[in-house]
Amino acid sequence: MRSPIVTALVQPLNLFMLAAAIVAGLISAWWMFPLGLFLWLIMVIVVARDPALRLNVDKDRRDTLAKRFQDYFSRIERSQVSVFNSLSNAPSPVRRAMQPVQDELETLVDRTYAFCQRMTNLDNYRMVAESQRNLDQDLKRVEEALSRTQDPIIRKEYEESKKSLEARLGDRLSLIRQLDRVEAQLLGMANEMDRTVAEVLRLQAVGGKEAERQASHLVRRLRQEQSELARFEQEALRQQPRR
């Protein structure tokens, strides 16, 4: 999808304003061109900074994640959209009070997507590695060969192969557990986002001042989610599989 600035530039009304400024400057008076250009620039900036447009652009820019992560991330992303849509119809004082919540949600969703992308690469590596080699069968063949071989030199080579295969199997199991933990982490975040949506809906009914007071609790919760995600990501990325 086009960026917000490109979308604003090619919007029909903005194009018409630019054309009108040029025509007015050529036909009527030269000073009408810079004036029209100034108005056109303001219109472009207003459209480019439209929060709904930015939200849709961010969604469309995101590539599909691994199936095991996509469902959870879609729930998280839908929660962000639900909060945005509900606050779009809220009174101005409530919208202003809840703006920090929307900002933290945007940051959390972006960071979650970046993390899911890295984990998708790891899951793709796992699937490719498993499709290319069956380590369990390789280990079984090596163990059978060891049981038949008496030559000490050949046995030593087979024993080294066995150790290598066992290490790779251990890495594979560790990777599988790590990806399972990622799923569990995303499930917890999706549930937390559902709670956030419910809290935002509730706060819309309490008025601007009370919403502002209680919004700080939501902001702290969302920042805590970001901190937990960062810690989990650092731990996950330290456990890299052997290639």
N, C-alpha and C positions, 0 to 999 in steps of 0.2 A: 504494500500500500504506500501511496505517496506520503511524504513527511507533511506535518501541519503547515509549514511555510509554503510548500509547493501547492498544497490544496487551497490555501488562501489566495495564492497568486492566480490560480486558474479558475477561481470561483466566478461564475458569470457576472454577478453584480459588480465585483471588483474589476473585472475586465472592462465592463461597460464604463465604470468610473474612470479608468485609465484612458480609454478611448475618448471619452467626453472631454477630459482635461486636454488631451492633445488637439482635438478638433477646436475646442474653445480658444486655445492659445494661438492656433493658426488663423482662425476666422475672425474671432471677436477682438481680444486684446491679449498681448503677450503675457501680462501678469496673471491671467486666469490659468495658464499652464502650471506654474509653480504652486498656485493655490490648490488646483485640482490634484496635482501630484501629492501635495501634503495630505489632502483628505483621503486620497487613494491609499497612501502609506498607513494612515491610521486604520482604515478599514481592513487592510491586510493583517496588521498586528492584532487587531481585535479578533479576527477569525482564527489566526494562527495560535492565539493563546486560549482559545475556547477549551475548557476542561473536558467537555464531552468528546470533542474531536481528538484531543491528545490521548484520552483513554482508549478510544477505538483504534487509533493508530498503533498504540502500544500493543493492544491485543492482536492485531493483524500482523504485526512484525514478528511475533513469536512463532518459532518453528514447533512442530509437533514433537512431544517428548516420548520416551518409551512408554508403552501402554501401562505398565505397572505404576508409573508416576503421573501420567497425564490425567487420569481420572481424579486423583487427589488435587492436583494443581488446578484443574478446571473448577473444582468446588471452591478453592481459595480465591480464584479469579472472579467467580460469580459472586462471592461475598463482597468483594470490592465494588463490583458493578451495582449490587443491590444497595449498598451504603450510598454510593454516588446518586443513584436514581431517587432514593427516598429523601435524601437531603436536598435534592434539586427542587422538590416541592415544599420544603420546610420554610417557615418564616425566616427572614433575613437574620435576626439575632441568633437563632438556632444554627443557621448555616455558618455564621462567623464563629460561633462557639465550637462547632464540630470540625472546623477546617483542620486543626492539628491532627485530629483522628484520621481524616482522609489522607493527609500528608504521610503519616506513619504507615497507613495501609498501603499506599503506593510504594513506599520504600520496601516494606516487607514483601509485597508481591514480586517486585523486581528482583530482590535478593533470592527469594525462593525459586524463581524461574531460573536464574543464573546457576544456582546450586543443582536444580533438577537437570539442567543441560549437562553439567559435568558428570552427574551420576548416570545420565543416559548414555554418555560416551563409555562409561565403565560397564554398563549393562550390555552395550553393543559388543564391547571387547569380550565379555564373558560368553555371549552367544556364539561369536565367531570362533573363539578358542574351543568351545565344546563341540562345534560342528566339524572342526578340523581334526581333532584328536580325541580318542576315547582313552583317557588316562587309566581308568579302571581295568580295561582290557589289556593295555600295555603292561600294567603292573602284574596282572595275572600271568601273562606270558613270561615275564621276567622271572617270577617266582617258580613257574613250572620248569623253566630252563635251569634255574639254580638247583632244583631238586634232582635234575638229571646229570648235572655237570660235576665232575670230580677234579678237573684240571684247576689248580690254584690260580693261575693267571686269568683264565676265563671267568672263574668264580668272582675274582676281585672286580673285574669289569662289570659283571652282572650286578654285584652288590652296590657298586657306585651308581649304576643305572637305577637300581631299586630305591636308593636314598634320594636320588634326584626326582623320581616319579612321586615318591611319598611326600617330598617337600612341595611339589607342584599341586598335589591333591590337597594338601593342607592349605595352600594359598587359595585354591578354588573354593574350598569350604568356607574359608574366612571371608572371601569376596561375597559368597552367597549370603552369609550371615549379615555382612555389612549392608548389602542391598535390601535385605529384609528389614533391617533397622531403619533404613531410609524411608521405606514404606510406612513403618510405624510412626516415624517422626512426622511425615506428611499427613497421616491420618489425624494425629493429635492437633496439628495446625489447622486442618480443615474444620475440625470440631470447634476449635477456639474461634475461628472466623465466623462460624454459625452463631456462636454466643455474642460476638461483636455486633453482628447484624441485629440481633434481638435487642441488645443494649441501645444501639443507635435509634431503633424504632421507639423504644421506651422513652428515651431522652427527648425525643421530638415533642412529647406531650407535656413536658415539665416546664417549658419556657426557657428563654435565653440565659438568664443568670444561673438558674439551677443546672441547665445543660452545660454551661461553661465550667461550673464547679465540678460536676461529675465527669466531664470529658477528660479531665486530667488523669483519672483512674484508668480510663481506656487507653490513653496515650502511654501510660506506664506499662500496662499489660502488653501492648503491641511492641514496645521497646524491649520488654523482657523476652518476647518471642523472637525478636531479631537477635538478641544476645545468645539465646539458646541455640538458634540456628547457626550462628557463627561458631560457637563452641563445637557443635556437632559436625559442622563442615570441616573444621580444622582436624578433628579426630579422624573423620572419614578419609580425608585426603592424605593423611599420614600412612594409611594402610593401603599402599599401592600394590597391585598384583605383580608377580614376577612374569616378565615377558619371555 
